[in-house]
Amino acid sequence: MAERRKFAKKYCKYSSMKIDHIDYKNLELLKISMSERGKIMPRRLTGTSKRHQEQVEVAIKRARHMALVPYIVNTKNIVGAAYSR
């Protein structure tokens, strides 16, 4: 029989911090659920609960609309080993 892989159980970071409402102005809180390119990370990768994921999506979209968070990240200006060719 094949051996099962053991992964660490994913948990909701927002529930563990006891956060009821996610505000679009709190950028440090929103960066937990965003990738380095500015995309919204899915629930299956972050482990966020459904209720908090919906709040995160609305908050990030509002922050983008208010120009607090960029829609896209220009990788041409980023200098680093990951982007050099």
Secondary structure, 3 states (H helix, E strand, C coil): CCCCCCCCCCCCHHHHCCCCCCCCCCHHHHHHHECCCCCECCHHHHCCCHHHHHHHHHHHHHHHHCCCCCCCCCCCCCCCCCCCC
